[in-house]
Amino acid sequence: MLFSRGLSWLSRTNYNRCRWLYSQRHELQLSHSNHFVSPLDSAHKVLGCRVIYSWISSAFHGVGQQIQYQSRSIVEEQVDPFSLVADELSLLANRLRSMVVAEFNIIQVPKLASAAEYFFKMGVEGKRFRPTVLLLMATALNVPVSGPNADGAVVDMLSSELRTRQQNIAEITEMIHVASLLHDDVLDDADTRRGIGSLNFVMGNKLAVLAGDFLLSRACVALASLKNTEVVSLMAKVVEHLVTGETMQMSTTREQRSSMEYYLEKTYYKTASLISNSCKAIAVIAGQTAEVSMLAYEYGRNLGLAFQLIDDVLDFTGTSSSLGKGSLSDIRHGIITAPILFAIEEFPELRAVVDRGFDNPADVDLALDYLGKSRGIERTRELATKHASLASATIDSLPKNDDEDVQKSRRALVELTHRVITRTK
């Protein structure tokens, strides 16, 4: 969660004995539930690193310089995360298109096939951010298949088989993600997505819902083929969380609408759960220890929270052309996000405006006026930067591995934490 005082970075000591240590908690803490683990409490459970941060508010001016990478990776060659896995991303994109349309080509339902592949077509696949994270995580956790009598051909075969299974997880994750977008656009009555007309706007709500359902069913088939019950459980939990988060967003009380605790819990369910549990699935299917799997989970969770916090900022500061969807979308739909919540802390009178909802355009303008006078945008960026720092720290806490490809992928994962908080779209 938020920290009112510092955390100072200590370099890694004995990997098997180290822990997360925190110096002081902000009074705002997330509630416990069976599904959501607060940023502070979950960090206490992660073994494998010893981290204390020093965060001073004034240090966060100029986001480009805010995140301090204290790990040894800072002095090494910078890598482009997307270029590093570009060939695999192309392979995944082709496979996803094939998976989506194959069934309908057999049973001859071309309209649904066209709907289901709408956001997998060349040019509108999006950033493919999640598959990039997962492919990099797969390499970052790479454990050579070896033994006293290891045969080279067998080792290559096993390594290739593992990589294919990890690619499958990336494909499953992307199908779940796109399905959630299709359903969200129907619920939000959106008319644009990724710079083009949203599927519900082009083909209607019913077909958009069915296309999302179909993608989820294809993801389930692919998931079952992995034959790993823990991975199946992790990804099933993601779908449950997506529904839970959307329901939380639709059915808030007046108190919950103005609660940062509630907002972060909902954000975990709607955004961070998919990335965090997919990262953990990548580790689990590779046979990693519980400690390493939890580090992978923590990386994805903090990266996902940082990603959504910046999304919330961009909803106020971006343009429709840069975002590929309408700006001010959340507040116009009555959805309260971090910038407004921070503004309420400075201007309590804004609470009454939020309680009224935003059916009246004048209330939207009034809220924006308060936001402009507050540090709401700045404090949201600061919180995103703190979560990005936590994500970066987990990569430095992974077990030592001198393999060049592993090192490059770990640097790329750290670089992604920086790109998430400095992006403009």
Disulfide bonds with the S-S distance in Angstrom:
none
